[in-house]
Amino acid sequence: MSTQRLGTAELPGGGRVAYAATGSGPVLLVVPGWLSHLEMGWAIPAERMFHEALSAGRTLVRFDRPGCGLSDPYDGPRSMELELETVDAVALAVGAQHLDVLGWSLGAAVAARWAAERPGAVSRLVLYGGWPYGRAIGDAASREHVLGLLATHWGLGSDLLTELFAPDADAGTRRALAGYQRAASNAATAVDLLRLAYELDVRPSLGDVRAPTLVLHRRGDRAAPPAGGRALAQGIAGAELVELDGRSHLPALGDAQAVVDAVRRFLGLPALRRAVETGLTPRQAEVAALVAEGLTNRQIAGRLGITERSAESHLERIRLRLGFSSRAQVAAWHVATHAARQP
């Protein structure tokens, strides 16, 4: 299991942006979607598995925008210029002069604009679940309704968007994601970033993208309709468009393995046998499965015919091997990995 290495980048106007690096090799910089929190995202099994799979053979670099997650507070205007400055700062902080870039959702438009303006810096570009023109998402009335709901009822609004972003997730995962969003930013930041997503227009920049580009989009995505992905691919010369099955807007949910496989193929990386190598022994895997069923250590011992102390020792080794601090995380991880391996 990987560990993430945290660092900070300095913005030109002041303030620090937090970033996390995982794995080793050439840099793959991820430009995030709407909201992010490096530590909380790493604790969500599906998200961690997704990032670990992408970091096999790459130094995967993720960051929290100003005012989000571990980054410094920010109450200034949200603009594409600030987004580009943030990517610049993180790329400089990790010392990457040439890098691959993966932008998803709001980050797809940012990544495309950054690649267009810095053609010598981007080796390959991957855009997932994105759009070039925000006003093409729904109609004006629906956009204002969502913005108003977020501003006045942040809890209800985050629940609503989680249902839209992750329709395939189980109820527990959706609750975790909604709480994650609320912890990642305050309501004002959430509204400002979503408004930026609705108002951006990078169509004039697409023709200037020179890096080989892969555009991925799920056919059933209601948060960002597939027409947005098609528009990105049509605007970038030579871009490859791959439409995937599924409804989840979040790349780490639903059939995340299909996203990982497409990205790794495009970057010239070997396919992985599975999203994450657990390194658990067969006995530890049995214990993890029973933890996910809700059994106590005593019940696990009885089921497997071992002592309660042995059950405790197995669980402790599992937690250390996976980098988790609680049996609840072990249970959630097992459920997520089991679901990911279903045909």
N, C-alpha and C positions, 0 to 999 in steps of 0.2 A: 504494500500500500504506500502511496506517495504521501509526502507532506508538502504543504504549500509554504513558500518563503515570502514573507511580507516585506514590503519596502514602501517608500514614498517618493513621489515626484513633485517638483516645485512648479507651480503655474507662473507665467510671466507677471501677472498682476498681483501675485501673492497668494498664499494658501497652498496646502499640501493635498495631493491626490494619492490615495492608497492603492497599491497594486500587489498582486500575488503572482509568484512564479512557481510552476510545477514542471517536473521532468527535466530533460536535458536535450541539447541539440539546437538547431536553428530556431529562431523565435517565431512563434505563431501568436500574434496579438489579437485578442478578442475584444471587439468593441461591443459593449453590452446593450441589451434592450432597454426597457423603460426604467426599472429600478434594480439595484443590486446591493448586496451586502456580502463581502468576501468571506467572512467567518461563518455567517449563518447559512449561506449557500453551500459552503463546504460540508456543513453538518447534515444537509438534506441528501440522503443516499443516492437518489437518482441523479441529482446535479453533480455530485462528487464523482460518481461512476462515469458520467459523460465526459467530464473534464479530464479524468485520469486516462480515459481511452484516447483522447486527443493528444495527451502529453506523452504518449509512448513514441519516442523518436523526435519529439519537439520540446522546446522550452515554451510551455503554454503560459502566456501572460494575460491576466485579467485585471480589471481595475474598477473602482467605484467612482462614479462621477462626483464633481464638487457638490457637497450637500447630501451625499448618499453614503450609506454604510459607514466605512471606517475613514472616509475622507473628511477634510475639514468642513465645517458649516459654510454655507454660501447662500446669500439672499439677494444676489444681483440678478440681472436679466439673463434669461436663457436664450442662447443663439447658436447658430451653426458655427460661428467663429469661436465661441467658447468650446464647443465640442472638438473642433479641430485643434485648438490650443492644448486641450487635455490629451488628445492622442499624441501630439508632438512631445509633450512633457514626459509621458510614460515611455515612448520610444527612446527618448534621450536618456532617461534614467536607467533603462536596461541596456544601454549601449548598443542598440540595434540600428545599423545603417541600412541594412537590407533585411526585409522580413516578410513573412506571409501574414495576411490579415483576414480575420473572419468577423464579419459584422452581422448581427441579427436584429430583427425588428427595427426599432429606431436606429440602432447601430449600423444597420445595413446601408442606409442613406448616408450616414456619417462616414462609413468606411469607403463608400464609392466616391464621395466628394474628396476625401483625403487622398485616395489613390489617384484621382484625376489631377490634383494639385501637386502631388509629390511622386511623379511617375518613376523616378529613379530609386525610390525607397521600397516599393512594393514588388515582391517577386511573384506572388500569386494572391488572388483575391477570391474569397468565398462570401457570398451574400445569402443569408437564410431568412425566410419569412419577412421580407422587406417590401418597400415601395419607394418610388421616386417622388411622388406627389401626394402629400398628406390629405388634401381635400378630396381625393378620390376614395377615401375610406368612409363609407356611409354618406349620409346627407348632413347638412348643416345643423338641422334640429337635433339629430341623434348625437352628434359630436358635442353640442352645447349641453345636452341633457347629461351626458357622462361627466363632463367637466364640472357641471353644477353639483352633481351628486358627490363627486370626490371632494369638492370644496366644503360642502355642508355636512356630509356624513362619510368621513374617511373610512370608517370601519365597514359600513355597508357597501361603499364604493369599491373597496379592495376585495370584498367577498364577490361582488358582481363580476369584476374583471378577472378574478381567479377562475370563476366558472367559465368565462369566455376563453381565457388563455389555456386552460388545462381541463377540457371536458372529459378526457379519458382517465384522469387521475382519480384515485379512490378518495373517499370523504376525508380521511385522515391527512392525506397528502395535500388536499386542497386547503384544509384548515392551516396546515403548516405554511403553505405558500402565502396565504392571506396574511398570517401573522408576520411572515418574513417581509412582505411588502410594507407593512405598517412600521416595522422596526427599521427598514432601510431608509425611510425618509418621513418627513412630515407631510401633511396634506397639501400645503402650499407648493412644496417642491414637486410632489406628484402631479399636481394640476399644471404647473409650469412646464414640466417635461412632456406631459401628454399634449399640451397645447402646441409645443414645438413640433412634436410628431405630426400633428394635424396640419401645421402651417408650412412645413418644409417643402422645398421644391428643388431637387437636384437634377432635374431633367437636362438643363443646359450643360451640366458637367459630365454627363455620362459618355459623350463622344470623345472626351479627353482621357478616358481610362485606357491605359496601354497594357496593364498586367493581364495575363491569362485569367479568366474569370469563370467561376462556377456559381450559378444561381440555383438555390434549392428552395422549394416551397411545397407545403403539404396541401393536397387538393381540397381537403375539408376545413381549412383554416378560416374561421369566421372573424377572428380579430384582425387579420390582414389577408383579405381575399387574394386568391392566386393571380388575379389580374395584375397585382402589384409586382409580383415576381416576373411575370411575362414582360411587363413594361421595362423593368430593369435589364432583363436579358436582351430585349430588342434595342435598347439604347446603347449597349456596350458592344463594340465590334468584336465578333468572334466568341461571345459569351456562350457557355454551355448551360442550358436550362434542364433541370431534372425535377419533375414533379413527383412527389412521394405520396403514398397513401397515408391517411391519418387526419386527425382533427386538431391536435394540440398545437398551439402557437409556440409554446416553449419547446426548444429543441431537445432538451434533456428528458422530456416526457413523451408518452406514446412509444412509437417504434424508434427510440433513440439510436438503436444499433444501425438502422438504415441511414441515418444522418451521419453517424460516425464512419460507416463504410464508404459513403460517397465522398466525404471530406478527405479521408486517408487516401483513397484512390487518386483523387485529384492532386494531392500533395506529393504523390509518389511514395507513400508509405505502405508497408505491408499490411494486409488485413489482419485483424486480431481474431483469435478463436472465440473470444467472448469479450465483453466490454471491459471487465476488470478481472485480473488474476487475483483470487483471494488468498492463495497460499495456505488455506486452512486444511488441517488433516481431516480424514473422513470422520473421525470421532468429533472433532470440533464442528464440522458441518452439521452433524446430527444434533449437537447441543444447540447450535444457532437456530436450527429449525424448531426445536422444542421451546426455545425462548420466544420465538415468534408466535407459538401457539398459546403463550401466556403461562407456561408452567413455571413453578418455583424451582429452586435448586433441589429441594427435597423430592419434588415430583419428577424432575429430570433424572435424578439418581435412581429412583424406583423404576422408571421406564427403561433405563439403559442397564440396570443391574450394576451400578457403580456406587461408591460412597458419595455422600453429600459433599464432603470435602473435595473429592475428585471433580464433581460437577462445578463447584466454585472455581477450582483451578483452571478447568477448561474454559469457563466463561471469562476469567481474567486474561488468559492467553488470547482469546478471541478479541477482546476489547483492545489489548495492546497491539495485536496484529493488524486490526482494522483502524486503529487510531481513534476509537470511540471512548466516551466517558461514562456511558450508561447502558443498561441492558435494553432500554427503549430504543436506543440507536441501533443496537444489534438486531432487534426485532424488525425495525423499519428497513434496515439494510437487507435482511433476508427476504422480506416481502418484495422489495424492489428488484433484487437480483433474480428471484424466482420468477417474477412476472416478466422480466426482460428476456428470459430464456424460453418462454412459452412459444410454440410455433404460431 
